[in-house]
């Protein structure tokens, strides 16, 4: 990755939202929930608990959405992560 977060920030690749239910119903884009899980791709120097490669659960509206080379990512503080899965 070409970007290195500073301080206690982490860069997260959000998981892709479900597009279909178990019964086969297709969920339209307007009804999809924002993903609340993701993989940490990079961590700043002050990050203490999380590390690169960890899958985390975070708040629905946590972080700032950024785009690098056309791929969406989130940059957030380590404290915005609720749990490591």
Contact map, one row per residue, 1 for C-alpha under 8 A:
1111000000000000000000000000000000000000110000000000000000000000000000000000000000000
1111000000000000000000000000000000000000000000000000000000000000000000000000000000000
1111100000000000000000000000000000000000000000000000000000000000000000000000000000000
1111110000000000000000000000000000000000011100000000000000000000000000000000000000000
0011111111100000000000000000000000000000011100000000000000000000000000000010000000000
0001111110000000000000000000000000000000001111000000000000000000000000000000000000000
0000111110000000000000000000000000000000000111100000000000000000000000000000000000000
0000111111000000000000000000000000000000001111100000000000000000000000000000110000000
0000111111100000000000000000000000000000001101100000000000000000000000000011110000000
0000100111110000000000000000000000000001111100100000000000000000000000000011110000000
0000100011111000000000000000000000000001111000000000000000000000000000001111000000000
0000000001111100000000000000000000000111110000000000000000000000000000001111000000000
0000000000111110000000000000000000000111100000000000000000000000000000011100000000000
0000000000011111000000000000000000111110000000000000000000000000000000011100000000000
0000000000001111100000000000000000111110000000000000000000000000000000000000000000000
0000000000000111110000000000000000100000000000000000000000000000000000000000000000000
0000000000000011111000000000000111100000000000000000000000000000000000000000000000000
0000000000000001111110000010000100000000000000000000000000000000000000000000000000000
0000000000000000111110000111000100000000000000000000000000000000000000000000000000000
0000000000000000011111011110000000000000000000000000000000000000000000000000000000000
0000000000000000011111111110000000000000000000000000000000000000000000000000000000000
0000000000000000000111111000000000000000000000000000000000000000000000000000000000000
0000000000000000000011111000000000000000000000000000000000000000000000000000000000000
0000000000000000000111111100000000000000000000000000000000000000000000000000000000000
0000000000000000000111111110000000000000000000000000000000000000000000000000000000000
0000000000000000001110011111000000000000000000000000000000000000000000000000000000000
0000000000000000011110001111101100000000000000000000000000000000000000000000000000000
0000000000000000001000000111111100000000000000000000000000000000000000000000000000000
0000000000000000000000000011111100000000000000000000000000000000000000000000000000000
0000000000000000000000000001111100000000000000000000000000000000000000000000000000000
0000000000000000000000000011111110000000000000000000000000000000000000000000000000000
0000000000000000111000000011111111000000000000000000000000000000000000000000000000000
0000000000000000100000000000001111100000000000000000000000000000000000000000000000000
0000000000000000100000000000000111110000000000000000000000010000000000000000000000000
0000000000000111100000000000000011111100000000000000000000010000000000000000000000000
0000000000000110000000000000000001111100000000000000000011110000000000000000000000000
0000000000000110000000000000000000111110000000000000001111000000000000000000000000000
0000000000011110000000000000000000111111000000000000001110000000000000000000000000000
0000000000011110000000000000000000001111100000000001111100000000000000000000000000000
0000000001111000000000000000000000000111111000000011111100000000000000000000000000000
1000000001111000000000000000000000000011111000000001100000000000000000000000000000000
1001100001110000000000000000000000000001111100000011000000000000000000000000000000000
0001110111100000000000000000000000000001111110100111000000000000000000000000000000000
0001111111000000000000000000000000000000011111100000000000000000000000000000000000000
0000011100000000000000000000000000000000001111100000000000000000000000000000000000000
0000011110000000000000000000000000000000000111110000000000000000000000000000000000000
0000001111000000000000000000000000000000001111111110000000000000000000000000010000000
0000000000000000000000000000000000000000000001111100000000000000000000000000000000000
0000000000000000000000000000000000000000000000111110000000000000000000000000000000000
0000000000000000000000000000000000000000001000111111010000000000000000000000010000010
0000000000000000000000000000000000000001011000101111110000000000000000000000000000000
0000000000000000000000000000000000000011111000000111110000000000000000000000000000000
0000000000000000000000000000000000000011100000000011111000000000000000000000000000000
0000000000000000000000000000000000000011000000000111111100000000000000000000000000011
0000000000000000000000000000000000001111000000000000111110000000000000000000000000011
0000000000000000000000000000000000001111000000000000011111000000000000000000000011111
0000000000000000000000000000000000011100000000000000001111100000000000000000000011111
0000000000000000000000000000000000011000000000000000000111110100000000000000000111100
0000000000000000000000000000000000010000000000000000000011111100000000000000000111000
0000000000000000000000000000000001110000000000000000000001111100000000000000000000000
0000000000000000000000000000000000000000000000000000000000111110000000000000000000000
0000000000000000000000000000000000000000000000000000000001111111000000000001000100000
0000000000000000000000000000000000000000000000000000000000001111100000000111100100000
0000000000000000000000000000000000000000000000000000000000000111110000000111000000000
0000000000000000000000000000000000000000000000000000000000000011111000011110000000000
0000000000000000000000000000000000000000000000000000000000000001111100011110000000000
0000000000000000000000000000000000000000000000000000000000000000111111111000000000000
0000000000000000000000000000000000000000000000000000000000000000011111111000000000000
0000000000000000000000000000000000000000000000000000000000000000001111100000000000000
0000000000000000000000000000000000000000000000000000000000000000001111110000000000000
0000000000000000000000000000000000000000000000000000000000000000001111111000000000000
0000000000001100000000000000000000000000000000000000000000000000111101111100000000000
0000000000111100000000000000000000000000000000000000000000000000111100111110000000000
0000000000111100000000000000000000000000000000000000000000000011110000011111000000000
0000100011110000000000000000000000000000000000000000000000000011110000001111100000000
0000000011110000000000000000000000000000000000000000000000000111000000000111110100000
0000000111000000000000000000000000000000000000000000000000000010000000000011111110000
0000000111000000000000000000000000000000000000100100000000000000000000000001111110000
0000000000000000000000000000000000000000000000000000000000000000000000000000111111000
0000000000000000000000000000000000000000000000000000000001100110000000000001111111000
0000000000000000000000000000000000000000000000000000000111100000000000000000111111110
0000000000000000000000000000000000000000000000000000000111100000000000000000001111110
0000000000000000000000000000000000000000000000000000000111000000000000000000000011111
0000000000000000000000000000000000000000000000000100011110000000000000000000000011111
0000000000000000000000000000000000000000000000000000011110000000000000000000000000111
